[in-house]
Amino acid sequence: MGEESPKIYKVRVVVDANIVFSAILNTNGKIGDLLINGGKRFEFIAPDFLRIEIKSHYSKLVKISGLTIEQIQESEFQIYKGIKFISEEQINVSTWISSEKLVAEIDPKDIHYIAYSKHFRCKIWSGDKALIKGLAKRNFTKFVTTDELFALTESKQTKR
């Protein structure tokens, strides 16, 4: 009998809009690389709301990047291929309520990411320092940094 290869468990991570924003601006950077090529190691998930949030920032993305709207949309398309979008209806009402209480005074727009983190029992990948600090004061510390994710991919590659 042949040897069974070890089961590879993916790390599930909720992706925040500011991460996608950064990746769209630089698909060849660390963040873009993780989102585009991290599928073997990570299961990146996001609320459908993230797409709306990114679309609302198209003009800002064009202005910052100097890219055309078409180039922005192509980058967005490449990034989204690495993300599993999950409908907000999957999250139960009590999770929405508790998440809303956590972020109400920090940034109510971030309720989606908190609710997904709680519901799917995973960390949030975010660069929003105000959110991270504000929630840490409320004992919510389920965040992961780009460097931590990158280190996970590096450690996996050296173990092969």
DSSP file (Angstrom, degrees, kcal/mol; ACC not computed):
  #  RESIDUE AA STRUCTURE BP1 BP2  ACC     N-H-->O    O-->H-N    N-H-->O    O-->H-N    TCO  KAPPA ALPHA  PHI   PSI    X-CA   Y-CA   Z-CA
    1    1 A M              0   0    0      0, 0.0     2,-0.1     0, 0.0     3,-0.1   0.000 360.0 360.0 360.0 142.1    0.0    0.0    0.0
    2    2 A G        -     0   0    0      1,-0.1     2,-0.2     0, 0.0     0, 0.0  -0.402 360.0 -99.1 -76.7 154.1    1.1    3.5   -0.8
    3    3 A E        -     0   0    0     -2,-0.1     2,-0.4     1,-0.1    -1,-0.1  -0.501  34.6-125.2 -72.6 139.4    1.8    6.1    1.8
    4    4 A E        -     0   0    0     -2,-0.2    -1,-0.1    -3,-0.1     3,-0.1  -0.677  22.8-123.3 -82.8 136.9   -1.0    8.5    2.5
    5    5 A S        -     0   0    0     -2,-0.4     3,-0.1     1,-0.1    -1,-0.0  -0.557  38.2 -95.3 -76.9 146.7    0.1   12.1    2.2
    6    6 A P        -     0   0    0      0, 0.0     2,-0.3     0, 0.0    -1,-0.1  -0.300  42.4-104.2 -63.7 144.3   -0.7   14.1    5.3
    7    7 A K        -     0   0    0     -3,-0.1     2,-0.6     1,-0.1    -3,-0.0  -0.507  32.2-140.4 -69.2 129.6   -3.9   16.1    5.3
    8    8 A I        -     0   0    0     -2,-0.3     2,-0.5    -3,-0.1    -1,-0.1  -0.839  12.5-155.0 -96.3 121.0   -3.3   19.7    4.7
    9    9 A Y        -     0   0    0     -2,-0.6     2,-0.3    32,-0.0    31,-0.0  -0.824  10.1-139.2 -96.6 129.4   -5.5   22.0    6.8
   10   10 A K        -     0   0    0     -2,-0.5     2,-0.6    32,-0.1    32,-0.3  -0.642  13.9-125.8 -85.3 144.0   -6.1   25.4    5.5
   11   11 A V  E     -a   42   0A   0     30,-2.5    32,-2.5    -2,-0.3     2,-0.4  -0.807  24.7-139.7 -87.3 121.2   -6.1   28.4    7.9
   12   12 A R  E     +a   43   0A   0     -2,-0.6   111,-0.7    30,-0.2     2,-0.4  -0.686  26.2 178.4 -85.5 134.0   -9.4   30.2    7.5
   13   13 A V  E     -ab  44 123A   0     30,-2.4    32,-2.9    -2,-0.4     2,-0.5  -0.999  27.8-132.9-140.0 133.0   -9.1   34.0    7.6
   14   14 A V  E     -ab  45 124A   0    109,-2.8   111,-3.5    -2,-0.4     2,-0.5  -0.742  26.8-141.7 -82.5 129.2  -11.6   36.8    7.2
   15   15 A V  E     - b   0 125A   0     30,-2.9     2,-0.2    -2,-0.5   111,-0.1  -0.833   9.9-145.7 -98.8 125.7  -10.3   39.5    4.8
   16   16 A D    >>  -     0   0    0    109,-2.1     4,-1.5    -2,-0.5     3,-0.9  -0.498  23.9-113.1 -84.9 155.8  -11.0   43.1    5.6
   17   17 A A  H 3> S+     0   0    0      1,-0.2     4,-2.9     2,-0.2     5,-0.2   0.832 113.8  60.7 -60.4 -35.0  -11.6   45.7    2.9
   18   18 A N  H 3> S+     0   0    0      1,-0.2     4,-1.9     2,-0.2    -1,-0.2   0.812 103.3  52.3 -67.3 -25.7   -8.4   47.6    3.6
   19   19 A I  H <> S+     0   0    0     -3,-0.9     4,-2.3   106,-0.3    -1,-0.2   0.924 111.7  44.9 -70.6 -45.9   -6.4   44.5    2.8
   20   20 A V  H  X S+     0   0    0     -4,-1.5     4,-2.6     2,-0.2     5,-0.2   0.905 110.7  55.2 -63.7 -41.2   -8.1   44.1   -0.6
   21   21 A F  H  X S+     0   0    0     -4,-2.9     4,-1.8     1,-0.2    -1,-0.2   0.936 110.4  45.5 -54.9 -49.4   -7.7   47.8   -1.2
   22   22 A S  H  X S+     0   0    0     -4,-1.9     4,-1.5     1,-0.2    -1,-0.2   0.892 112.0  51.8 -62.4 -41.3   -3.9   47.4   -0.7
   23   23 A A  H  < S+     0   0    0     -4,-2.3    -1,-0.2     1,-0.2    -2,-0.2   0.882 107.6  51.6 -65.6 -38.5   -3.8   44.3   -2.8
   24   24 A I  H  < S+     0   0    0     -4,-2.6     3,-0.5     1,-0.2    -1,-0.2   0.897 109.0  51.4 -64.6 -39.5   -5.6   46.1   -5.7
   25   25 A L  H  < S+     0   0    0     -4,-1.8    -1,-0.2     1,-0.3    -2,-0.2   0.808 130.1  16.2 -66.8 -29.6   -3.1   48.9   -5.5
   26   26 A N    ><  +     0   0    0     -4,-1.5     3,-1.6    -5,-0.1     6,-0.7  -0.642  61.8 173.2-147.6  84.1   -0.1   46.5   -5.7
   27   27 A T  T 3  S+     0   0    0     -3,-0.5     9,-0.2     1,-0.3    -1,-0.1   0.729  85.1  55.2 -65.3 -20.4   -1.0   43.0   -6.9
   28   28 A N  T 3  S+     0   0    0      4,-0.1    -1,-0.3     5,-0.1    -5,-0.1   0.481  92.0  94.5 -91.2  -2.7    2.7   42.1   -6.9
   29   29 A G  S <> S-     0   0    0     -3,-1.6     4,-2.8    -6,-0.2     5,-0.2  -0.140  96.7 -88.8 -79.6-178.9    3.3   43.1   -3.3
   30   30 A K  H  > S+     0   0    0      2,-0.2     4,-2.4     1,-0.2     5,-0.2   0.901 126.7  46.4 -56.6 -46.2    3.2   40.8   -0.2
   31   31 A I  H  > S+     0   0    0      2,-0.2     4,-2.4     1,-0.2     5,-0.2   0.935 114.2  46.7 -66.7 -47.4   -0.6   41.2    0.3
   32   32 A G  H  > S+     0   0    0     -6,-0.7     4,-2.7     1,-0.2     5,-0.3   0.912 112.1  51.9 -59.6 -43.0   -1.5   40.7   -3.3
   33   33 A D  H  X S+     0   0    0     -4,-2.8     4,-2.9     1,-0.2     5,-0.3   0.918 109.6  48.9 -60.8 -45.3    0.8   37.7   -3.4
   34   34 A L  H  X S+     0   0    0     -4,-2.4     4,-1.7    -5,-0.2    -1,-0.2   0.926 115.0  44.2 -61.4 -45.2   -0.8   36.1   -0.4
   35   35 A L  H  < S+     0   0    0     -4,-2.4    -2,-0.2     2,-0.2    -1,-0.2   0.888 120.7  39.3 -68.6 -38.7   -4.3   36.6   -1.7
   36   36 A I  H  < S+     0   0    0     -4,-2.7     3,-0.2    -5,-0.2    -2,-0.2   0.876 132.5  22.3 -79.1 -38.3   -3.6   35.4   -5.2
   37   37 A N  H >< S+     0   0    0     -4,-2.9     3,-0.5    -5,-0.3    -3,-0.2   0.385  99.3  86.7-113.1   2.9   -1.3   32.5   -4.4
   38   38 A G  G >X  +     0   0    0     -4,-1.7     4,-3.0    -5,-0.3     3,-1.2   0.378  53.7 106.9 -87.8   7.0   -2.2   31.6   -0.8
   39   39 A G  G 34 S+     0   0    0      1,-0.3    -1,-0.2     2,-0.2    -2,-0.1   0.705  73.4  57.3 -61.4 -23.5   -5.0   29.2   -1.6
   40   40 A K  G <4 S+     0   0    0     -3,-0.5    -1,-0.3     1,-0.1    -2,-0.1   0.803 121.4  26.7 -75.6 -27.8   -3.1   26.1   -0.8
   41   41 A R  T <4 S+     0   0    0     -3,-1.2   -30,-2.5    -4,-0.1     2,-0.3   0.723 122.7  43.0-105.3 -28.9   -2.5   27.3    2.8
   42   42 A F  E  <  -a   11   0A   0     -4,-3.0     2,-0.6   -32,-0.3   -30,-0.2  -0.892  55.1-149.7-125.9 150.2   -5.4   29.7    3.5
   43   43 A E  E     -a   12   0A   0    -32,-2.5   -30,-2.4    -2,-0.3     2,-0.5  -0.920  26.0-160.8-111.8 101.0   -9.1   29.9    3.0
   44   44 A F  E     -ac  13  83A   0     -2,-0.6    40,-3.4    38,-0.6     2,-0.3  -0.713  12.9-177.6 -85.1 126.1   -9.7   33.6    2.7
   45   45 A I  E     +ac  14  84A   0    -32,-2.9   -30,-2.9    -2,-0.5    40,-0.2  -0.879   6.9 172.8-123.1 156.9  -13.3   34.5    3.3
   46   46 A A  E     - c   0  85A   0     38,-1.8    40,-2.7    -2,-0.3     2,-0.1  -0.988  34.4-102.9-157.1 152.9  -15.2   37.8    3.1
   47   47 A P  E >   - c   0  86A   0      0, 0.0     3,-1.8     0, 0.0     4,-0.4  -0.466  35.3-115.9 -72.6 152.6  -18.8   39.1    3.4
   48   48 A D  T >> S+     0   0    0     38,-1.0     3,-1.3     1,-0.3     4,-0.8   0.820 112.8  74.7 -54.8 -30.1  -20.5   40.1    0.1
   49   49 A F  H 3> S+     0   0    0      1,-0.3     4,-2.5     2,-0.2    -1,-0.3   0.786  79.7  71.0 -53.8 -31.0  -20.4   43.6    1.6
   50   50 A L  H <> S+     0   0    0     -3,-1.8     4,-2.5     1,-0.2    -1,-0.3   0.882  93.7  54.5 -57.8 -39.1  -16.7   43.8    0.9
   51   51 A R  H <> S+     0   0    0     -3,-1.3     4,-2.4    -4,-0.4    -1,-0.2   0.908 109.4  47.2 -61.5 -41.6  -17.3   44.1   -2.9
   52   52 A I  H  X S+     0   0    0     -4,-0.8     4,-2.0    -3,-0.2    -2,-0.2   0.914 111.2  51.8 -65.1 -43.5  -19.7   47.1   -2.3
   53   53 A E  H  < S+     0   0    0     -4,-2.5     4,-0.4     1,-0.2    -2,-0.2   0.911 111.2  46.6 -61.1 -43.5  -17.1   48.7    0.0
   54   54 A I  H >< S+     0   0    0     -4,-2.5     3,-1.7     1,-0.2    -2,-0.2   0.927 109.9  53.3 -65.9 -44.9  -14.4   48.4   -2.6
   55   55 A K  H >< S+     0   0    0     -4,-2.4     3,-1.6     1,-0.3     4,-0.3   0.867 102.1  59.6 -57.8 -36.5  -16.6   49.7   -5.5
   56   56 A S  T 3< S+     0   0    0     -4,-2.0    -1,-0.3     1,-0.3    -2,-0.2   0.666 106.3  49.4 -67.5 -14.0  -17.4   52.7   -3.4
   57   57 A H  T <> S+     0   0    0     -3,-1.7     4,-2.6    -4,-0.4    -1,-0.3   0.216  74.2 111.3-109.1  14.0  -13.6   53.5   -3.4
   58   58 A Y  H <> S+     0   0    0     -3,-1.6     4,-2.7     1,-0.2     5,-0.2   0.917  78.8  49.9 -52.8 -48.0  -13.0   53.1   -7.1
   59   59 A S  H  > S+     0   0    0     -4,-0.3     4,-2.3     1,-0.2    -1,-0.2   0.892 112.1  48.1 -63.1 -37.9  -12.3   56.9   -7.6
   60   60 A K  H  > S+     0   0    0      2,-0.2     4,-2.8     1,-0.2     5,-0.2   0.902 111.5  50.6 -66.1 -41.1   -9.9   56.9   -4.7
   61   61 A L  H  X S+     0   0    0     -4,-2.6     4,-2.4     2,-0.2     6,-0.4   0.908 111.9  47.4 -62.4 -42.8   -8.1   53.7   -6.1
   62   62 A V  H  X S+     0   0    0     -4,-2.7     4,-2.4    -5,-0.2     5,-0.3   0.929 114.0  47.8 -63.4 -45.7   -7.8   55.4   -9.5
   63   63 A K  H  < S+     0   0    0     -4,-2.3    -2,-0.2    -5,-0.2    -1,-0.2   0.921 116.7  41.4 -63.0 -46.8   -6.5   58.6   -8.0
   64   64 A I  H  < S+     0   0    0     -4,-2.8    -1,-0.2     1,-0.2    -2,-0.2   0.909 123.5  36.6 -68.5 -43.0   -3.9   56.9   -5.7
   65   65 A S  H  < S-     0   0    0     -4,-2.4    -2,-0.2    -5,-0.2    -3,-0.2   0.778  90.5-135.3 -85.6 -28.2   -2.7   54.3   -8.2
   66   66 A G     <  +     0   0    0     -4,-2.4     2,-0.1     1,-0.3    -4,-0.1   0.553  63.0 132.2  78.0   7.0   -2.8   56.2  -11.5
   67   67 A L        -     0   0    0     -6,-0.4    -1,-0.3    -5,-0.3     2,-0.1  -0.474  61.7-107.3 -86.0 161.5   -4.4   53.2  -13.0
   68   68 A T     >  -     0   0    0     -2,-0.1     4,-2.3     1,-0.1     5,-0.2  -0.421  31.9-107.9 -79.6 164.4   -7.5   53.3  -15.2
   69   69 A I  H  > S+     0   0    0      1,-0.2     4,-2.5     2,-0.2     5,-0.2   0.870 122.7  54.7 -59.5 -36.3  -10.8   52.0  -13.9
   70   70 A E  H  > S+     0   0    0      2,-0.2     4,-2.0     1,-0.2    -1,-0.2   0.896 107.8  48.2 -64.9 -40.7  -10.4   49.0  -16.2
   71   71 A Q  H  > S+     0   0    0      2,-0.2     4,-2.4     1,-0.2    -2,-0.2   0.890 111.1  51.1 -67.0 -38.9   -7.0   48.2  -14.7
   72   72 A I  H  X S+     0   0    0     -4,-2.3     4,-2.8     1,-0.2    -2,-0.2   0.935 110.7  48.7 -61.1 -46.5   -8.4   48.5  -11.2
   73   73 A Q  H  X S+     0   0    0     -4,-2.5     4,-2.4     1,-0.2    -2,-0.2   0.853 109.8  51.8 -65.0 -35.0  -11.3   46.1  -12.1
   74   74 A E  H  X S+     0   0    0     -4,-2.0     4,-2.2     2,-0.2    -1,-0.2   0.922 111.7  46.5 -66.6 -43.6   -8.8   43.6  -13.5
   75   75 A S  H  X S+     0   0    0     -4,-2.4     4,-2.5     2,-0.2    -2,-0.2   0.927 112.1  51.4 -61.2 -44.7   -6.7   43.7  -10.3
   76   76 A E  H  X S+     0   0    0     -4,-2.8     4,-2.8     1,-0.2    -2,-0.2   0.915 108.5  51.5 -57.8 -45.3   -9.9   43.4   -8.3
   77   77 A F  H  X S+     0   0    0     -4,-2.4     4,-1.1     1,-0.2    -1,-0.2   0.914 110.4  48.4 -59.4 -45.3  -10.9   40.4  -10.4
   78   78 A Q  H  < S+     0   0    0     -4,-2.2     4,-0.4     1,-0.2     3,-0.3   0.910 113.9  46.6 -63.0 -42.6   -7.5   38.7   -9.8
   79   79 A I  H >< S+     0   0    0     -4,-2.5     3,-1.6     1,-0.2    -2,-0.2   0.920 108.0  55.7 -65.2 -44.8   -7.7   39.3   -6.0
   80   80 A Y  H >< S+     0   0    0     -4,-2.8     3,-1.6     1,-0.3    -1,-0.2   0.733  91.9  71.8 -64.3 -22.9  -11.3   38.1   -5.7
   81   81 A K  T 3< S+     0   0    0     -4,-1.1    -1,-0.3    -3,-0.3    -2,-0.2   0.800  98.6  50.0 -62.1 -26.5  -10.4   34.8   -7.3
   82   82 A G  T <  S+     0   0    0     -3,-1.6   -38,-0.6    -4,-0.4     2,-0.4   0.396 101.0  78.2 -91.7   3.2   -8.5   34.0   -4.0
   83   83 A I  E <   -c   44   0A   0     -3,-1.6     2,-0.7    -4,-0.1   -38,-0.2  -0.934  68.0-144.4-119.4 134.4  -11.5   34.9   -1.7
   84   84 A K  E     -c   45   0A   0    -40,-3.4   -38,-1.8    -2,-0.4     2,-0.4  -0.862  21.4-148.7 -93.7 114.7  -14.6   32.9   -0.9
   85   85 A F  E     -c   46   0A   0     -2,-0.7     2,-0.4   -40,-0.2   -40,-0.0  -0.710  13.1-164.8 -88.1 132.7  -17.5   35.4   -0.6
   86   86 A I  E     -c   47   0A   0    -40,-2.7   -38,-1.0    -2,-0.4    -2,-0.0  -0.964  22.5-112.0-124.2 132.7  -20.1   34.3    1.8
   87   87 A S    >   -     0   0    0     -2,-0.4     3,-1.8   -40,-0.2     4,-0.2  -0.292  19.6-128.2 -62.9 140.7  -23.6   35.8    2.1
   88   88 A E  G >  S+     0   0    0      1,-0.3     3,-1.7     2,-0.2    -1,-0.1   0.741 103.6  74.8 -60.6 -24.3  -24.4   37.8    5.2
   89   89 A E  G 3  S+     0   0    0      1,-0.3    -1,-0.3     3,-0.0    -2,-0.1   0.673  80.7  72.3 -65.0 -15.6  -27.5   35.6    5.7
   90   90 A Q  G <  S+     0   0    0     -3,-1.8     2,-0.4     2,-0.1    -1,-0.3   0.718  83.7  82.1 -69.8 -20.3  -25.2   32.8    6.9
   91   91 A I  S <  S-     0   0    0     -3,-1.7    25,-0.1    -4,-0.2     2,-0.1  -0.716  83.6-123.6 -93.4 132.4  -24.6   34.6   10.2
   92   92 A N    >>  -     0   0    0     -2,-0.4     4,-1.7    23,-0.1     3,-0.7  -0.351  21.1-113.7 -76.4 157.6  -27.2   34.3   13.0
   93   93 A V  H 3> S+     0   0    0      1,-0.3     4,-2.5     2,-0.2     5,-0.2   0.853 113.0  57.2 -58.6 -41.3  -28.8   37.4   14.5
   94   94 A S  H 3> S+     0   0    0      1,-0.2     4,-2.4     2,-0.2    -1,-0.3   0.855 106.0  51.1 -63.4 -33.1  -27.3   37.0   17.9
   95   95 A T  H <> S+     0   0    0     -3,-0.7     4,-2.1     2,-0.2    -1,-0.2   0.901 109.5  50.1 -69.0 -40.7  -23.8   37.1   16.4
   96   96 A W  H  X S+     0   0    0     -4,-1.7     4,-2.5     2,-0.2    -2,-0.2   0.921 111.8  49.0 -60.9 -43.7  -24.7   40.3   14.5
   97   97 A I  H  X S+     0   0    0     -4,-2.5     4,-2.0     1,-0.2    -2,-0.2   0.935 113.0  44.9 -64.3 -47.7  -26.0   41.9   17.7
   98   98 A S  H  X S+     0   0    0     -4,-2.4     4,-1.5     1,-0.2    -1,-0.2   0.866 114.5  50.3 -66.4 -34.1  -22.9   41.0   19.8
   99   99 A S  H  X S+     0   0    0     -4,-2.1     4,-2.0     2,-0.2    -1,-0.2   0.896 107.6  53.3 -68.8 -40.0  -20.6   42.2   17.0
  100  100 A E  H  X S+     0   0    0     -4,-2.5     4,-1.7     1,-0.2    -2,-0.2   0.900 106.6  52.4 -61.6 -40.9  -22.5   45.5   16.7
  101  101 A K  H  < S+     0   0    0     -4,-2.0     4,-0.4     1,-0.2    -1,-0.2   0.879 108.9  51.6 -62.2 -38.0  -22.0   46.1   20.4
  102  102 A L  H  < S+     0   0    0     -4,-1.5     3,-0.2     1,-0.2    -2,-0.2   0.909 121.5  28.5 -65.8 -43.1  -18.3   45.5   20.0
  103  103 A V  H >X S+     0   0    0     -4,-2.0     4,-1.7     1,-0.2     3,-1.5   0.510  87.7 103.3-100.5  -4.9  -17.7   47.9   17.1
  104  104 A A  T 3< S+     0   0    0     -4,-1.7    -1,-0.2     1,-0.3    -2,-0.1   0.849  92.9  33.1 -48.3 -45.6  -20.4   50.5   17.7
  105  105 A E  T 34 S+     0   0    0     -4,-0.4    -1,-0.3    -3,-0.2    -2,-0.1   0.496 124.2  46.0 -92.5  -3.5  -18.1   53.2   19.1
  106  106 A I  T <4 S-     0   0    0     -3,-1.5    -2,-0.2    -4,-0.1    -3,-0.1   0.864 133.1 -34.2-100.7 -65.6  -15.1   52.2   17.0
  107  107 A D    ><  -     0   0    0     -4,-1.7     3,-2.4    24,-0.1    -2,-0.1  -0.614  46.8-163.1-162.6  96.8  -16.3   51.8   13.4
  108  108 A P  G >  S+     0   0    0      0, 0.0     3,-1.5     0, 0.0     4,-0.2   0.734  87.9  70.6 -57.3 -23.8  -19.8   50.4   12.8
  109  109 A K  G >  S+     0   0    0      1,-0.3     3,-0.6     2,-0.1     4,-0.2   0.745  90.7  62.3 -63.6 -21.3  -18.9   49.6    9.1
  110  110 A D  G <>  +     0   0    0     -3,-2.4     4,-1.7     1,-0.2     3,-0.5   0.377  68.8 103.2 -88.3   5.5  -16.6   46.8   10.4
  111  111 A I  H <> S+     0   0    0     -3,-1.5     4,-2.8     1,-0.2     5,-0.2   0.869  75.2  60.3 -53.8 -38.9  -19.5   44.9   12.0
  112  112 A H  H <> S+     0   0    0     -3,-0.6     4,-2.4     1,-0.2    -1,-0.2   0.916 104.8  46.7 -56.6 -46.6  -19.3   42.4    9.1
  113  113 A Y  H  > S+     0   0    0     -3,-0.5     4,-2.1     2,-0.2    -1,-0.2   0.881 113.6  47.8 -67.9 -38.8  -15.8   41.4    9.7
  114  114 A I  H  X S+     0   0    0     -4,-1.7     4,-2.5     2,-0.2     5,-0.2   0.936 112.1  49.7 -65.8 -46.8  -16.3   40.9   13.4
  115  115 A A  H  X S+     0   0    0     -4,-2.8     4,-2.9     1,-0.2     5,-0.2   0.904 112.3  47.7 -60.2 -42.6  -19.5   38.9   12.9
  116  116 A Y  H  X S+     0   0    0     -4,-2.4     4,-2.8    -5,-0.2    -1,-0.2   0.908 110.5  52.0 -66.1 -40.9  -17.7   36.6   10.3
  117  117 A S  H  X>S+     0   0    0     -4,-2.1     5,-1.7    -5,-0.2     4,-0.6   0.919 114.8  42.4 -60.1 -44.6  -14.8   36.1   12.7
  118  118 A K  H  <5S+     0   0    0     -4,-2.5     3,-0.5     3,-0.2    -2,-0.2   0.942 117.3  45.7 -67.1 -48.3  -17.1   35.1   15.5
  119  119 A H  H  <5S+     0   0    0     -4,-2.9    -2,-0.2     1,-0.2    -3,-0.2   0.914 122.1  34.9 -64.3 -45.2  -19.3   32.9   13.4
  120  120 A F  H  <5S-     0   0    0     -4,-2.8    -1,-0.2    -5,-0.2    -2,-0.2   0.389 104.6-127.5 -93.9   3.8  -16.5   31.1   11.5
  121  121 A R  T  <5 +     0   0    0     -4,-0.6     2,-0.3    -3,-0.5    -3,-0.2   0.936  66.4 117.3  50.9  57.5  -14.2   31.1   14.5
  122  122 A C      < -     0   0    0     -5,-1.7    -1,-0.2    -6,-0.2  -109,-0.2  -0.912  64.3 -92.9-145.1 171.6  -11.3   32.6   12.7
  123  123 A K  E     -b   13   0A   0   -111,-0.7  -109,-2.8    -2,-0.3     2,-0.5  -0.422  31.5-122.7 -86.9 162.4   -9.0   35.6   12.7
  124  124 A I  E     -bd  14 143A   0     18,-2.5    20,-2.5  -111,-0.2     2,-0.8  -0.894  11.8-144.2-105.5 132.1   -9.4   38.8   10.7
  125  125 A W  E     +bd  15 144A   0   -111,-3.5  -109,-2.1    -2,-0.5     2,-0.3  -0.868  43.4 147.8 -95.6 109.1   -6.7   40.0    8.4
  126  126 A S        -     0   0    0     18,-0.8    20,-0.1    -2,-0.8    -2,-0.0  -0.984  48.0-160.7-144.2 150.3   -6.8   43.8    8.7
  127  127 A G        +     0   0    0     -2,-0.3     2,-1.4    18,-0.1     3,-0.1   0.219  58.7 120.6-109.7  11.1   -4.5   46.7    8.6
  128  128 A D     >  -     0   0    0      1,-0.2     4,-2.5     2,-0.1     5,-0.2  -0.618  39.4-177.2 -81.5  92.4   -7.0   49.0   10.4
  129  129 A K  H  > S+     0   0    0     -2,-1.4     4,-2.8     1,-0.2     5,-0.3   0.851  79.6  54.4 -62.4 -37.0   -4.9   49.9   13.5
  130  130 A A  H  > S+     0   0    0      2,-0.2     4,-2.5     1,-0.2    -1,-0.2   0.912 111.5  45.6 -64.1 -41.3   -7.8   52.0   15.1
  131  131 A L  H  > S+     0   0    0      2,-0.2     4,-2.6     1,-0.2     5,-0.3   0.938 113.8  48.3 -65.3 -47.6  -10.1   49.0   14.8
  132  132 A I  H  X S+     0   0    0     -4,-2.5     4,-1.9     2,-0.2    -2,-0.2   0.928 116.5  42.5 -60.7 -47.1   -7.5   46.5   16.2
  133  133 A K  H  X S+     0   0    0     -4,-2.8     4,-1.6     2,-0.2    -1,-0.2   0.918 114.4  51.1 -65.8 -44.2   -6.6   48.8   19.1
  134  134 A G  H  < S+     0   0    0     -4,-2.5     4,-0.4    -5,-0.3    -2,-0.2   0.898 113.7  43.6 -61.1 -41.7  -10.2   49.7   19.9
  135  135 A L  H ><>S+     0   0    0     -4,-2.6     5,-2.7     1,-0.2     3,-1.0   0.817 105.5  62.0 -75.3 -30.3  -11.3   46.1   19.9
  136  136 A A  H ><5S+     0   0    0     -4,-1.9     3,-1.8     1,-0.3    -1,-0.2   0.875  98.4  58.1 -61.2 -35.7   -8.2   45.0   22.0
  137  137 A K  T 3<5S+     0   0    0     -4,-1.6    -1,-0.3     1,-0.3    -2,-0.2   0.718 107.4  48.2 -65.0 -19.5   -9.5   47.3   24.7
  138  138 A R  T < 5S-     0   0    0     -3,-1.0    -1,-0.3    -4,-0.4    -2,-0.2   0.113 124.0-105.8-106.5  19.0  -12.7   45.2   24.6
  139  139 A N  T < 5S+     0   0    0     -3,-1.8     2,-0.7     1,-0.2    -3,-0.2   0.730  80.5 130.1  63.4  26.4  -10.8   41.9   24.8
  140  140 A F      < +     0   0    0     -5,-2.7    -1,-0.2    -8,-0.1    -2,-0.2  -0.930  16.6 152.6-107.8 108.8  -11.3   41.1   21.1
  141  141 A T        +     0   0    0     -2,-0.7     2,-2.1    -3,-0.1    -1,-0.1   0.020  17.8 131.2-126.1  26.6   -7.9   40.2   19.7
  142  142 A K        +     0   0    0    -20,-0.1   -18,-2.5   -19,-0.1     2,-0.3  -0.385  40.3 122.3 -84.5  63.6   -8.7   37.8   16.8
  143  143 A F  E     -d  124   0A   0     -2,-2.1     2,-0.4   -20,-0.3   -18,-0.2  -0.894  42.9-161.2-122.8 153.0   -6.6   39.6   14.3
  144  144 A V  E     -d  125   0A   0    -20,-2.5   -18,-0.8    -2,-0.3     2,-0.2  -0.990  15.2-135.8-132.2 143.0   -3.7   38.4   12.1
  145  145 A T     >  -     0   0    0     -2,-0.4     4,-2.1   -20,-0.1     5,-0.2  -0.502  23.9-113.2 -95.0 165.2   -1.1   40.5   10.4
  146  146 A T  H  > S+     0   0    0      1,-0.2     4,-2.8     2,-0.2     5,-0.2   0.912 119.2  52.4 -59.7 -43.8    0.3   40.3    6.9
  147  147 A D  H  > S+     0   0    0      1,-0.2     4,-2.4     2,-0.2    -1,-0.2   0.880 107.5  51.3 -63.4 -38.1    3.7   39.4    8.3
  148  148 A E  H  > S+     0   0    0      2,-0.2     4,-1.7     1,-0.2    -1,-0.2   0.916 112.6  45.7 -65.0 -42.2    2.2   36.6   10.4
  149  149 A L  H  X S+     0   0    0     -4,-2.1     4,-1.8     2,-0.2    -2,-0.2   0.917 112.8  50.3 -65.0 -43.0    0.4   35.1    7.4
  150  150 A F  H  X S+     0   0    0     -4,-2.8     4,-2.3     1,-0.2    -2,-0.2   0.900 108.0  53.4 -62.2 -40.7    3.6   35.4    5.3
  151  151 A A  H  X S+     0   0    0     -4,-2.4     4,-2.7     1,-0.2    -1,-0.2   0.865 105.4  54.9 -62.4 -36.6    5.5   33.7    8.0
  152  152 A L  H  X S+     0   0    0     -4,-1.7     4,-1.7     2,-0.2    -1,-0.2   0.896 109.5  46.1 -63.0 -40.5    3.0   30.8    7.9
  153  153 A T  H  X S+     0   0    0     -4,-1.8     4,-1.9     2,-0.2    -2,-0.2   0.892 113.2  50.0 -69.9 -38.0    3.6   30.4    4.2
  154  154 A E  H  X S+     0   0    0     -4,-2.3     4,-1.8     1,-0.2    -2,-0.2   0.922 109.8  49.7 -65.4 -44.3    7.4   30.5    4.6
  155  155 A S  H  X S+     0   0    0     -4,-2.7     4,-0.9     1,-0.2    -1,-0.2   0.861 110.5  51.1 -65.2 -35.0    7.4   27.9    7.4
  156  156 A K  H  < S+     0   0    0     -4,-1.7     4,-0.4    -5,-0.2     3,-0.3   0.888 108.5  51.7 -67.2 -39.1    5.3   25.6    5.3
  157  157 A Q  H >< S+     0   0    0     -4,-1.9     3,-0.7     1,-0.2    -2,-0.2   0.850 108.4  50.4 -69.4 -33.5    7.6   25.9    2.3
  158  158 A T  H 3< S+     0   0    0     -4,-1.8    -1,-0.2     1,-0.2    -2,-0.2   0.716 103.8  60.3 -77.3 -18.8   10.7   25.1    4.4
  159  159 A K  T 3<        0   0    0     -4,-0.9    -1,-0.2    -3,-0.3    -2,-0.2   0.556 360.0 360.0 -83.8  -7.9    9.1   21.9    5.9
  160  160 A R    <         0   0    0     -3,-0.7    -1,-0.2    -4,-0.4    -2,-0.1   0.506 360.0 360.0 -69.0 360.0    8.6   20.3    2.5
